[in-house]
């Protein structure tokens, strides 16, 4: 018999964290890893839209780290020490920083704000950046409410949003698509 995808255990609005602790589906911890999952889906879409093989490889690495973050956020922090949850490392953040620096070297300095657009890959990278910022805000909210979240998770999400912005600009550059300059309307 095939494994069934539905369990019916969530029909009453509850779900289990890794470790078995039941929480409401509206719990901020569920919101956090659900948003990271949404981000991971957008990063996958970006990888499908981007043509540069090097960038595709980096986005696959990012997706792997997002699964690691999702595992951390989905785990009951009191039970995590007893479990084998993948680790997020400081080197993962350094990896993003090095790639941001690499991309920025190929780009002209920013002299204006850019609007998302110009190509579906660029627009989708901006959507991923926005979802990443939301995931970061949720994790910061958890920390402020004394709900455990690994400090590296917040740091990684912060750097990832910067990376996605740099990648959107870099992708415009690779595709030879002009960045869409924001020209603010000023009342006369």
Secondary structure, DSSP 8 states (H G I E B T S, - for coil): ----S--STTTTSEEE-BTS-EEETTSHHHHHHHHHHHHHHHHHHHHHH---HHHHHHHHHHHHHHHHHHHHHHB-HHHHTTS------HHHHHHHHHHHHHHHHTS----S-EES-SSHHHHHHHHHHHHHHHHHHHHHHHHHTT----HHHHHHHHHHHHHHHHHHHHHHHHHT---EE-------
